[in-house]
């Protein structure tokens, strides 16, 4: 069998550095770059049995899907015991895929510590999901954990600074601790090669489908141990009405993860994204408090571009609930609404359809109110869109773009074009 060996963990002040070796047939799944994690505190006193967890979480899916062996010197007992349950969550999600492999641990160590009751943390990115979890648990005063190296790349200092300012605004507003974990976990393996090898059988990409949930959670283990945390929240990305969605962050996986005395909770799974937006707007109306949202995938600047599908999805979702997007961090959206329909329909796929149907329902429910919005003419098409049959939705091309591209979307035009070619 192929093997991944965690040979040494170097702990220097606030940094974990992992030395590991892989057998020849697994080398293509790793980039050759180092795996290191910088924590906000000195971590030299953390035992290797806890310090191993971020590495183990990041490579377990590779071990399972290549039927390999992961060898580790020592591991926390609570985490070791939860691994079969986590694996079972993946197996149920990907029922047509075989998850094999095994983990060999020389010493399994019980790492229980005296907890501080109700002391907790949550992963916070500033997106709709994490803001919803924050307002749900604001009374618990959670520490906000954010990972530089997840959405903002490991070496993008400028983009991180911009995002951090927005996150710091939230932590200051609610008098919460904000802690940054700086990690190279997305560059030490080769996501490109893993996608190429497994995306067809998994029917999903590596990051979204198998890695991001458990890999993010693993990063919290050293911090949770150091600060005696009782629980960690991670916000849901999906909900039951989405059906059987393949996603690495899922309650059937996340809720099984434990380390030392700390339990992970997958939060907000009962709400779809539009319901979360509704709850956020309701919270803002009640408290006169508008938490900034960071949702954009298209920019590495840390800001919302206000002109990608996800920005538009959030902007329209806020408008549908009677909110003002500018108050939530969409500073330039008023200049971009004219292109909204074309951008959304151009990028529509079967997964995004699930996200737009609840927005349409909210617009229908609140139509009398939303009709007074200055952008009603730009969003009213959503009420007539048949998101159950997205292939029937046509992109409206303005006359300034020429009539030929507009006509080309109709079948009769293509037949005329083919006939013309035959006559030639």
N, C-alpha and C positions, 0 to 999 in steps of 0.2 A: 504493500500500500504506500501511496505518497504520504509525505509527512511535513507538517509545519512545527517547528520547534522554537518555543520562546526560551532562549538561552540565558538572557540576562535582562534585568531592569535596572537602569541607572537612575538614581534619585538624587538630583542636585538642586538644593534649595526648592524652587517651585516647579521644577521640570522633571517629567518622566520621559526617559528615552529607552525605547525597546530595541534590544538586539535579538534578531530571530533569523532562522535559516529555513529554507524550503528545499525539497527535493526537486530534481531537474524538471519533471513534467508540470510542476506548479509554478515555475519561475515566470512564465508568461503572464500570470495573473497579478504580478507585483511589478511596480514601476522602477524599483531600485532606489527610490527616495526613502529617507528615514521616516520613522513614525515617532513623533514626539508630541507631548502635551504639556502646555504651561498652565498652571493653576494660579489662582489669585492669592494662595497661601503657601507657606513652606510645607512640603509634603514628605520630607525626609523620614518622619516617624511613622508613616503609613506602612503597614506590613505588605510584603510582596503578594500575599494572598488576596489583598484588596487591590493593590496596584496592577495586578494582572488583568483585572476585569475589563478595562477598556480595550485592551488588545484582543482578548478572547472574544468579546462581543463583535469586534470588527471582522474577525476571520471565521467565526463559526459557520456562516452561510457558505463560505468557500469550502470548508471541511465537509459539510453535509452534502453539497452538490457534486463534489469530486470524489466522494467516498474515501476521504483521507483521514489521517490521525493527527490530532493536535496534542502536542506534549508540553505540559506546563509543570514547573517545579512544585508550586503550591497554589491553592485556591480557597477562597472563602466557602465554608460549608453551605450557607444559605443559598449562595449563587449556584454552586455546583448542583445542589438538589433541584433547583428550578429549571436547569437546562433541558431535561426531558420534556417538561411541560411546554417550554418555549418552542422546542422542536415540533411538538405535536400541533401547536398553533400554526406553524408553517405547513405542516403536512395536510392539515384540514383545508387550508387556503389553496394549496397547490396539490390537489388530490391526484392529478395525473403525473406528478413528478415524484421521484424517489429521493428521499433525504436519508443518506447513510452516514458513514464516517463515525468517528468516536473521539472522545477526549481522554487522555491519560494524565492523571494528576498524581505526583509522587506523595504529596502531603495535603490532605483536606483539613482545613483549620477552622474551628469555630471562632468567629470574630465579633461576637455580640458585645455591645457597649451599652452603658446606661444612657437611655434616651432622655431628651428634654421633651416633655409631653406636647404634642401638636406642633412641634417645630418642623417646618416643611420648606420645600423649595419647588419651583416649577421652571420648566423650560420656557423661555420667553423670546419670541422673535419679533413681536409687534404686529403679527398678522391677525386676521379675524379670529382664528381658532384660539390663539394664545391670549388675546385681549379678552375674549369671552371667558376663558378659564380664570383669568386674573380677576375680573369683576365678580365671578362666582365665589371666589375664595379670598376676596380682599380682606375680610375680617381676620383671616388666619395669618396675615402679614407674611406671605411667602417670600423667600429670597428668590430673586430673578436670576436664573442661569441662562447665559447666552453663549453660543459656541461660535467663535470666529474660526472659519474654516469649513463651515457647513454651507450656507448660501453665499456668503461673501468669501471669496477665495483666501487661502491661507496667507498669501503675500500681498493682498490688496489693502494697503494701509489707508489710503485716501477713502476708499469705499467704506471700510470699517469705521473710520472716524465719523463719517456722516451718519451711518446707522447707529453708532454708539451714542451720538448726541441725542437722537430721537429716543433711544431706550433709556438714557440717563434722565431725560425730561420726565418720563413716566415714573422712574424709580424715585426721583426727587419729589414729584407731585404727591405720590402716595407714601412717601417716607419709607421706602423699601430698600433693602440692600440689592445692589446689582453686581453680579460677579461674572467676569469673562473667563472662559476656558478657551485657550488658543491651541488649536489642534491641526495636525497634518493628516488626519485620518482619511480625508478624501483624495489624497495624492500619493499615499504610500502603496496603495494597491492600484491596479490598472482597471478603472471602471470601463474604459473603452473595450478592453479585451474580454472582460466579464460580460458586458452587454452583448458583444459579438458571439460569445459562446453560449450564453444561457437565455437571452431574451426571447428566442423563438420557442423554446420549451416552456418557459415561465409565462410567456405572453405579457411580459412587462419588462421595464428596464431594471438594471441592477440596483441603482440608488433608491428609486421609488418602491420597487417590488420587494426587495429583500434586505437592504442594508440599513436604511436611515433610522428606523425605529430603534432597533436593538443597539446600533452603534452609538446613537445619541445617548441612550440610557446608560450605557456602560461608562461614559465619561463622568456621570454623576456619582459613581460609587466612591472614589477617593474623597470627594468633597463631602458626601453624606456621612462617611465614616469619621472624617476629621471634625465635623460639626454636630455629630450625634442626631442626625435628622431622622424623623419618624416616617416621613413619606415624601415622595416626589410625584408631582403631577406632570403629565404630558398631555397636551391638548389633542383631541381627536381631529382627524382630517376628513373622515367619512361618517356616515350614519346608516341605520338599518334600511332606510328607503332607497339607498343607493344600490341595494342588492349585494351580490357577492363580489365586492371590489377587492382586487389584489393590491395590497398596500402593506409595506413593512411595519407601519405603525397601526396596530389593530388591538382591540381589547383582549382578543384571544391570545395575543402574544405579550403585550405590554403589562397586563395585569398579573402575569405570572412571574415577572422579574422581581427578584429580591436580592439584597446584599446586606450582610450583617443583620441589623435589626430594621432595616429600611425597606418599605414596600412601595412599589410603583403603582400609580393609579392613572388609567387612561380616562381623561375627563371630557365630558360633553358629547359623548357618542350618540345620545338620544336626540340631538338637535342637528338638523341640516344647516348648511352655511347661511341660508337666508334667515332661518330662525335665530341664529346667533347674531346676525346683523340687527334683526328686530330687537333682540334683547339688549344689545349695545346701545342702540338709539334710545330705547326706553330708559335705560340706565342714565344716559346723558340728559334726557328730558327731565328726569326726576332729580338729578344731582347738579345739573348745569355744569357737568364735567365731560369733556370730550377727549377720550384717550386717542392719541394719534395711531393710525394704522400704517403698517409697512407691509405691502402685499406684492410688490412688483418683482417679477422674475427677469425682466428685460434689461435692467440696469444694474451696474455694479457700483453706482454712486451712493447707494443707501437711501435714495429718494424714490418716490413713486413717479414713474414717467407719465402717468395719466393718459396713455395712448396705446397700451397693450390690452389684450383680451382680459387679463386678470384685473388690471386696474379698472377697465370699463365695467366688468362684472361687479366689482365692489362698489363703484360709483353709482351705478344704476340700482344696486341693492339698497344702498343708503337712501337714495331718492325715493325708492318704492315704499320705504317706511317713514317718509316725511322728514328725513334728515338732510343736512347740508354737508356734502362731501368735503368742502374746503375746511370745515372745522375738524375733520379727522385726518388731515394731512395731504389732501389731494389739491395742492395749491394751484396747479395750472389746468385743472380739468375743464374750466369754462372755455378755454381756447381750443380744446381738442374734441368736443362733443360732435362736431359736424362729421367726423370720420368714424364715429362709433359703430354704425351699422355695418359698414364695409369691413372694418377690422374684425368685428365679432364673427360675422358670417364666413369670412375667409378662413378663420381658424377653427370653425366649429367641427367637433368630432363627437363620437358617441359618448365619451366620458363628460365632455363639457355640456352636452345636452342636458345631462342630469342636473347640472348646476343652474342652467337658465330656466328650467321649468318652474322651480319655486319662485324665481324672480318674477316671471310672468304672472304667477298666481298672486303674488303680493301686489303687483301693479293693478291687477283686476280687482282685488279686494279694496284697494285704496285709491281707485281711479278718480273719484270725485276730488280728492285732495291733491293727487299728483297732477291732474289736469291744469292746476294753477302754477306748476313749476315752469320756469322759463325754457326748459329743455324738453317739454312735453312732445313737441313736434319731432325731436330726434329719437325719442324712445317709444313712441306709441306703436311702432311697427311690431314690437315684442308681443303685444296683446293678440295680434293676428298670426304670429308665427306658430307653425305646427312643429314643435320640438320633438314630437313623437315620430315625425317623418322629416328629418332635417334636409333630406335630399330635395324636398319640394320648396325649400326656402331659397329665394333668388337674391343675389346681390344686386342692388340698384346702382347702376353706373351713371354718374352725372353726364349730361350732354357734353360738357366741356372735355370729357375724355374721348369723345367720338362715339358714333352710333354703332360702328361695326363690333367693338368688343361687347357692347350690350346685347346686340342681336345674336352673337355667337353662343350665348347661353341657351338658346332655343334649338330644339331638335330639327325643326324645319330648315333653319339656316344652314346647319351642317349638311343636310341632304341636298340643298341647292348648291352648296359649295362643292360637294362631291360630283354632282351632275355637271357642273361647270368644268371640273377637271377632266371628266370623261370626254366632253365635247372637244376640249383642247386636243 
